[in-house]
């Protein structure tokens, strides 16, 4: 393969691209120790700003910049390979994707073509979002960030590009600093927005442009030993950033300075030993040149492996998919990328052609979306099962991350003048809400729901989540308001507490813990368990002292596979065949998963919860797992009705099945209720925290 390129070509930049894309692929394959290979995207952003931002700055200075010409080059670079991968994914989806999945895939493809994938995925992030591993276009979020950057950045350079270079650098530097500060500030409040949206990512591309502008105006040459040192330092920082973080690290705030700084150092040290003898070698160059196509191809292949696997696929299997994807990536680079980049036609003609192609492609994808993913491909029972799952993922009364106030809308606080049952808890409690509300209504009660994601219903204790730095205090604030509201309301007769009690001790919880809102530190598993025990005892006692009957629910069983996906796969012969090929050892017995496929609540946690409420006055305990499980395993569906919407959250059908088997869950209406019903309801504005709650918290 010839590597002869134009005079301005830097081989080492292709080598840097190779490191970036390989890190991303290995991270997606869960290959240890590349646990923070996601920083490869940050490396790409800096390279993009350095090359493209530098070209725009040069053209603006020469007076030759043209928006039409610029976007014609961008279209030639981005769209041909992207359109091919979209066509391939949609064809594969006809065989292996359910109607709801194919509909979602078509929406992802449309967003990729329009350059707003990052906005789509940001809007779709919620506690009940389908697993991101199953979305074959998730990788296009970074393309969206780039394309949005290049809508606005050329305008900025046109405005300031002919100023003195020191002022240009000052403006770019100030904007980068503002973007970085916004990212760091927003991590604890809007982590999904910080990760996906342009304002908090722009500084990475901006820093690349800053270096390009500086190099074009200053002789940034260094003595050979210094240049070598900068190169080795840059390689060390990039390599360290690829292994030192993990998916629980708040990102991309100050932590992103590591990959960004390392990339800037390597871009600055051209001619160093690292750049010449490592990054400029043929294997690095070859991977770097196909990096865009490899980035596009590797993830859809992995996504289909995830889709067709009953359990989480092994790193070896995912890495194999990543290696296999090198073949279509190389073919795409050779027969799609290169010919179209060298294609003929003036810039206006090229822009018109691609605009027409986009319109045609989006029209076809829109037909797939409007037709509900071509649902006629499968048995109508599959569509019904997916409707059950969709209903279970849309919970309006579940406060998401970043929310610390109560939802007092009529949907969450029923008011027909009757006594009330209140449900407090996290997303596991929220999954019970619709069924419990229906049960309360039939028993003659109104229903109140105060639930917040990853927020156990406890006083004096909160859930510390390093991935959401502000969550612990938001949870404590939310609970203070929720408990104050139900304790101040004489119409609330029964308070149901439910939650994912074992959440901080789960294998995927990272460094989560039960913590004191005044301490906010993780003091180890033993201390965390002790905090849960004390907090649950105090919380139930405080409620009982406020003359509430307290019901504590143990958690539901969890699974080492996705019961919701299995309920769908059962109707899809091709996917079922692929599942058996990818994981021959996976077996379920009818509607029951055997113990080997269970992730039951951690026994020490279940025992702590049971003991904490055993001696409480006017406190009842129900073990939800007992309603689904036997020594043979745990039930995860009933015929065509899936009991779960994911491996841990119940569907409405599952909640109905379980709660119907809990005798004595709700109290029997009596004469005292007539007097209680005449009392005023929960107000439409949050109540102040009661003295009892203040004591519990402090």
N, C-alpha and C positions, 0 to 999 in steps of 0.2 A: 504494500500500500504506500503510495507516494505521500510524503510529508512536506513537499515543497509548497510554501505559502508566500504571501506578499511580504514585503520588507518590514512592515510594522508589526508583523505577527510575533507574539511572545509565546514560545513553547511552554514556558513555565506556568503560564496562566491556564493552559489546558491541563497541565499536571495538577494544578490547584483545583480545577473543576473535577478531576478524577477523584481526588481525596473527598471532595464535598459529596459527590453523587454516591461513592462507595459507602461513605458514612451513613447516608440516608438509607440506602438499601439494607445494610447490615443492621441498622436500628430497626427498620420495619420487619426484619427477619428475627428480631430478638436475639441476636448473636452477642454473647458476652465477650469482651467487656464494653462493646460499643453501645452503652446504654444511653448516651446522649448524642447519638448520631444525627438527631434532628437539627443540630447546629449546622449541618451541611447546607440547609436552606439559608441560614444567615451568611455563610461563606458565599453562596451564589448571589445574594443581594449585594454584598460589597463588590464583588467582581462586576456585576451588572452596572452598578453606579460608576465604577471606575472606567469601564469601557464605553458604555452608552452615554453616560453623563459627560464624559470627557469629549466624546465625538460631538455632542450637541454644543458644548461650550466652544469647541474649536470652530464649528461651522457658524455659530452666532458671531464669533469674533471676526471671521472672514466675510461675514455678510452673505453666506451661501446657504443658510439654514432654510429649509422648506418643510412645513408641516405635512404636506402631501407626500413629499419624498421620504420624510422620516417614518410616517406610518405605513408607507408602501414597503419599506425595508423591514419594519416590525412584522407586518403581515406575512411577508415571504419567510421570515425567520420562524414565526410561531405557528401559523395556522396549518400548513400542509400536514405536518406530522401529527398535530393535534386532531385534525379531521379524520385522519386514518385510524388513530387509536379509538376515537369515538365510534366510528363505523364498526370496528372489530368488537368493541365492548357491547354495543347494542345487538350485534348478531349473536354473540355468546349469551347475552342476556335472554334472548328468545328461548334458549334451551335450559338455562340454569337459574333464571331469576323468576320469582313469583310476580304476579301482577303489581302488587304494591312496590316491590323492589324495583321492577323495571320502570314503573312510573317515576320513582324517586331517582333512578339512574338517568332517565331522560331529562329530568329537571336539572340534575348535576351537569349533564352534557350541554344543555342550553346555557347555563350559567358560565361554563368554561368558555364557550364560544363568545359570549358577551363580555367576558373579563370581570365577572363579579362573583366568582366561586367563593372567595373569602367571605363576602357579605352573606351569601346563602348559608354557609356552614356556621357562621357566627349566629345567625338568626335561628338556626335549627338546633343549636346546642341547648339541651335541657336535661333534666335528670332522667327522663324517659326516652331520650333519643335512641333510635336503633343503633346498634354497635357501629362505630365509625369504621371498623375493620371491613365492613361489608360494602362500603361505598367505593366503587371503582374509580371515582373522579375526585377523591379527597385530595390527592396530590396537586390538583390544579389550583388550590387556594393561593399558592405562592405566585402562580402566573397572574392571578387576579390582582394581587398586591403590586406586582411589577407594572402591569398595564395601567393601573390607576395612577401610579407614580409618574409614568411617562405621559399621562394626560395633562398633568399640572406642572411638572418640573421644567419642560421646555419653555413654557410661558414665563416662569420665573427667570430662567436664564436669558430669555429675550429681553426682559425688563432690566436685568442687572449685568448682562454679559459683557457690555462695553464699558462698564465702570472700571476703575483701577482695580487690579487683581486683588489688592489687599482688602478692598471693600467687598468684592465678590466672596472672598474667603470668609470674611467676617459675617456676612449674611447667611451663607451656607452653614457655617459653624454654629451660629446662634439658633438657626432652625433645627439643626441636628440635636443640639443640647436641649431645646424645648421638647422635641419628640421623645428623647430618651427620658427626660424628667416625667413626661406624661405617661410613658410606659411604666416607669418605676412606681409612680403614684397610683396608677390604675390597677396594678397587680392584685392588690387586696380587695378591690371593689368590683372590677369588671375584668376578670382574668381572661375570659373567652374573647372579649373585644380587644384587649391588649394583644393577644396572640394573633388574631386574624385580620385586624383592620389596619389600613394604611397609616393613619396618624402616629401610631406607636411603632411602626416598622420603618417609616420613611428615613429615620436617622441612619439606618444601616446602609441603604443605597446612597444617602446623602454623604456619608463619610467616604464612600468610594469616589464620589464626584469631587469631594473636597481634596482628596489626594491627587486626582487627575488634574485639577486646576492648579494645585501647588506645583506639581511636576512640570506642567507646561509653562510656568512662569519663574521657577527657581531651579537652579542647578543642584538638585538633591543627590549629589554624589558624595560618597564617603570613602575613606581609606579602606583598602581591601580587608584588613582584619575586622574593622567595624561593620563593613557590609556583610561579611560572613557571620558575625555575631548577630546582626539583625535577622538574617535568614534563619539561623538555628533557633533564635528566640521565637520567631514567627511560627516555625514548624512545631516547636514545643508547645506554644500556646494553643495552636489549632488542635494538635494531638491530645493535649490535656482536656480541652473543651469537649472532645468527642467521647471521653470516658468518665469525666469527673461528675457530671450532672446525671440526673435521671428524670423520668416523667413526672416526678413529684416536685422538682425544682421550679420555683416561680420564675417564669420566663415569658418574654425576653427583656427584662429590665436590666439591672446592672450586671447580671450574670452573662448577658450577651456581649459584654465588653471583651470577654475572653476570646471567643471566635472572631469577633470583628477586629480586635486589636491584632490578633495573630495573622489574619488575612491581610490587613493593611501593611504589616511588617513584611510579609512575603511579596506583596506587590511593590513595595519600596526597594526591596533588596535584589532586584534583577541583576544577574551577573554573579551572585554569591554562589558558594559551593552547593547549597541546598537547591537553589533555582536551576543551576546548570547540571549538576550530577545526579539529582534525584528527580525533581519535577519535570525536567526536560528529556527524560528517557522515553523510549518508544512506547512501552506499556502504559505509562502515565498519559502520554499524548493521545494514544488510541482511545483509552477510556474517556479522556477529557473531550475528545472530538465527538463521541457519540453520547455524551453525558445527557444532553437534552432528551434525546429519544429513549435512552435507558431510564431516565427519570419518569418519562411518560409511561413506558411499558411495564416496568417492574411492579408498580402498585396494582394495576388491574389484575395481573396474574396472581398476585398474593391475595387480593380481595376475593377472587373466585375460589382460591384454595380455602380461605376462611369460610366462604359461603357454602361450600360443598363438604366441609368437615363438621362432623358432629361435635367434636371437642376442639379446644384450641390446638391448632396445628403446631407441630414441633418446630424449633428453630432450624433443624436440619431440612425439613420439608419446605419451609419458607425460603431458606437460603437457596435450596435447589430451584425454586421458582424464580428467585432473583437471578441466578446464573443462567437459567433457560431464557430469561427475558433479554439476555445479551444478544441472542440471535435475531429476534425481530427488531431490536434496537439498532444493530449494525446494518440490517437491511433497510430500515427506515432512514438511517443517516445516508446510506449510499444511494438509494433509489428515490427517496422522497425529499429529504432536507436539501441535499446538494443540488439536484436538478432545479428545484423550485427557487432556490436562492440565486441561481444563475439565470433564471428565466428572463425572457425578453419582455419588452413593453414599457411604455413610459409610466411614470409614477401615477398619474391620474387613471390610466387604463388599468394598472395593477390594483389600485384601491377599488375601482369599480368592479373588477372581476371578483375580488375577495368579498366585497359587500354582497354581491349577488349569490356567491357560494354560501355565505353565512345565512342569508335570507332563506335559501333553499333548505339548508341543513336544519335550521331552527324550525322551519315549517314541518318537516318530517318528524322531528322530535316532539313538536307540539301535538301532532296527531297521536303519538304514542302516549303522551301525558294525558290528553283529553279522553282517550279511550280506556283510561284506567289500566295502563300497562298491558293492553291487548289481553284482557282477562279471559276472552273466549278460548284461549289456548288450553285451559285447564278445567277441571271439574268445578261447577259453581260452589261446591262446599268449601273449596279453597278460598274463594272470595269472602265467604261468610266467616271463616276462621280469621282471616286478616282483618275483617271489620271488628271482630271481638278484640283483637290485639290493638288496633288503632284506638278504640275507645278507652282501653286501659292505659294508653300513653298520654292522654290529654287530660290533665288534672288541673283545673283553673285555680283551685284553692291551695295548691302547693307552692309556697313561697320559694323562689329560686335563690341561688347564691347572690349576695349583695343586697337582699331585701331584709329589713329588720322591723318592718311595720306589719300589723295585722290586716288581713283582708276582711273587712266588715260588710262586704256586699251581701245582698239577700241570698245569693247562691251559697255562701259560706256560713252565714248566720241566719238560720230560718227563724221566722217570727210570725206565728199564728196565735200567739197568746198561750200556748201550752207549756208545760214543764219541758226541760231540755236535757238532752244528752250531749256532752262535749267530747270531742276526740282531739287529743293533743299528741304530736309526735313528728316523725320524719316522713320520708317517702314511703317507707313500708307501712306506716299508719295511713298515709294518704291512699294507698292501694286498697285499703279496707273501707274507705269513706263512703262510696256510693252504696255499697251493700249495707253498711251499718246505718246510713241515713234512711234507707228504705225500711230496714227493720225497726228503727226508732219511730218512724211515721206510723207503721202498722200497730205499734204498741201504744200510740197516743202521745208521742214526744216530738218536740221540735229538735233540730240537730244543729250543732255548732262544730265547725272544723277549723282548727288552728294547727296547720302542719307546715314544716319548713324542711327543705332538703338537708340531709346530713346533720339534723339538729335533734338530738335525743330530748324527750320531754322531762327535763330535770331542772331542779332549782339548785343553785350553788355549784353547778358543774356544767361544763360545756364541752363540745368536741373540738379539740385542737387539730387543725388541718394545715400543715405547712404549704400545701399547694394552693390554699385559699387563705392568705395571711390575715384578712380581716374577718374571716368567717366565725371564729370562736366568739368574738365580742358581739357580732351581729346575732348569733344564736342565743347568747345569754340575754341580750336586749329583747329579742323576740319572745323568748320564754317568759321573761319577767312580765311583759305585757299580756301574754296569753294566760298565764296563771292568775294575774291580777284580775283580768276580765272575768274568768269563770268563778273565781272566789267571791267577787263582788256581786255576782248575779245570783239572787236567791232562787231563780227558776232553774238553774243548773243543778240537777239532782245527782246525775252520774257523770263521772269524768273517766274516760277510757284513755289509758296511756299505752302507746304501742310504738315499737321502733326496732331498728336494726341494732340491738344491744351489743352485738359482737363486732360492730363495724370497725372500731379502732384496732382490733386484733386480727382482722382479715389479712390474707396474704397479699392483697393488692392495696392495702391501706397506707403503705409507706410509713411515715413517722407520725401517724395520727395517734391521739391519746385522749382520754378523759382528763380535763384540766380544770383548775380553779380559775374563774374569770379574773381574779386579782393576781394570779401568778403567771398563767399562760406559758408554762414550761412542762416538758415531758420528763417525768421522774421515774420512768420505767413501767413495765407491765404490771408488776405487783401493786404499785401505787395507783396506777390507772384502774385496776380492778377494785381496789379499796375505795376509790373515789366513787365508782359506780354504785357500790354497795351502800355507802353512807348517803349519797345523794338520793338514791331511790327510797331508802327508808325515810329520810327527812321529807322528801317531796310528798310521798303518800300520807305521811302523818300530818303535814300542813294542810293537805286537802281534807283529810278526815276531820281535823280540828275545825275546818270551815263548814262542817256538816255536809260533806259530799261523800257519796259512795264511790269508791275508787276501784276500777277494774284495770289490772295490768295484764297485758297480753305478751306471752313469749313469742319469739320470732318463728317465721315459717322455715321449712327446710330449703336449702339451696342446692344447686346442682353444678356438676363439673361440665355440663353442656348447656345449651340454650333450649329449654323446653318449647319456647315459642317457635323457634326456627324448626325444631323437629316436627311440631304440629303442622307446619307448612310443607316441609319436605316430604311428608307422608303422601301428599297428593301429586308429587312431581317425580315421575319414573327416572328421568335422566339424572336429576340431582341425587336421587336415592342411590342410583347405581354408582355415581361418582363418590358419594359418601362411603359406600362399602369398599370401594377401591382405595380411598385415601386413609380410611381407618377401619380395617377389617375386624378389629377387636371390639368395636363399639356395638353394644347390644342393649336393647331395653326389652323388658318382658311386658308386652302389651302396653298398658298405660302406666306401668310402675317402673321407676328407675331403681335398679338394685343398689345396695349400699356402696359398692365400688364407684358409683357415679354420683354420689352425694357429697355435698359439702355442708354437713349439718352444722347448726350453730355450735360454736366452740363450747364444749361441755362445762369448763370452769365458769364461763360467762352465764350460761343457762342456769347453772346451780346458784350463782350469785344472785341473779334476778329472782329465782324461786325463793331462796332463803330470805332475801330482803323484804319480801312482802308476806312471808308466812305468818309472822307474828303481829302484823298490822291490824289495828281496829278498823272494822268496816272496809276491808280491802280484800278483793278477790283476785285470784290468779288463774289464767287459762293458758295452757301450752298449745299453741296453734299447730305445732308440728305433729302433735298426737292425732289430729284430725285427718292427716294425710299419710301418716307413716305406720308401718308395721315392721316386724323383723325381716320381711321380704324386701322392703324398700319403701319408696315414697311415690305417691300418685302425682302425676304432673299433667294429666288431661283426663277428660271423660268423653269418650267417643270423639266427636269432631270439635269439642269445646276445650281449648287450651286453658289450663289453670294458671299459667304464668305469661307475662309479657316479655320477660327476659329471665336470666337464671335466678333472680332473687325477688322480683316484684310480682304479686298476684294479679291476675286478670279479674274482671268482674265475676266471671263464672267461678274462678277459684275462690274468691272472697265469699260469694253466695254459698258455695259448697261448704266452706269451713264454718262460717258464722251460724249457719242453720243447725250445726251440730253442737253448739255451745249452749247447754241448758243453763238458764239463770244469768245469762250475760246482762240483760236489762232488767231493772226492777219492775215489779207489778204495780200498776197504778193503784193508789189508795186515796182515802178521803183527804189526807193532808195536802194532796196535790192541788186540790181546788183552791186552797188558800195560797199556795206557792204560785199558782198560775196567775194570780192577780197582781203579782209583784212586777215592777218595771223590768224591761228586757235589758240585754247588753246594749250600752249606748253606741251611737254611730261614730264616736270618736274614742281613741284609746284612753283607757283609764290610767290614773297614776298607779305606780307600784305600791302594793299594800305594805304595811309594817312587817307583816309576817314574811312576805316575800323578801323584803329588804334584809331581814335577819338571816334568812336562808342563804341569800347571795353573799352577804358580807360576813 
